[in-house]
Amino acid sequence: MSKKCFQLGLTLTELLVTITIFILITVIIYSTHILSQQSYREGEKAAEITQNGRVVLERVTREIRQAKEIVTELPQIPDSPDNPPPSEIEFEDGHTPSPYESLGSDYYYIRYYIPEDSTEIKRQYRVYCFDDCSICNTYFRWNDTRIVESVEENTHPCDLEETIIGEYITDLKFWGAGLINIFFTLSKDTKEMNFKTKVLGRNI
């Protein structure tokens, strides 16, 4: 009886081989799971960055295309060390009616920029005044001037609203005249994407 049981059992070598195979299979399954999770997370990052980029491009290009005047002075080329492209752009809103038409201004302006130490691109909607913003009720062009007691005064911006339209922006550049170039980089963790387009202003 004991001899039969001994014959049916596993030798030490067979047991070690079985354990080794089991460990190898477990490691392979675990590694495959980890890789699939990493791929899934990378895919999520790419999708989020792509979505942010599309939103920013669609919003900025649509409004620049309708702009009446570009306020920001833009260089012709993007790589001049003496005149680097700015990381913001401001222009006169060409859409009518304005969401703030009740103010009675003939001039409304839009500014896109990235605040310092931020990766969010923001959109400001503004008017220009000579008076303090808290009491301003008469509006002018961005470059209007007036003489007060022999001193020339310039208009200043009064922001009506400020909204975030995108995040993960690590670089933003504008350049060109008439045909305006837009370039920006989105980065999240180790994932990075560049977006570039050109916009022809219809009313500029």
Secondary structure, 3 states (H helix, E strand, C coil): CHHHHHHHCCCHHHHHHHHHHHHHHHHHHHHHHHHHHHHHHHHHHHHHHHHHHHHHHHHHHHHHHCCCEECCCCCCCCCCCCCCCCCCEEEECCCCCCCCHHHCCCCCEEEEECCCCCCCEEEEEEEEECCCCCCCCCCECCCCEEEECCEEEECEEEEEEEEEEECCEEEEEEECCCEEEEEEEEEECCEEEEEEEEEECCCC
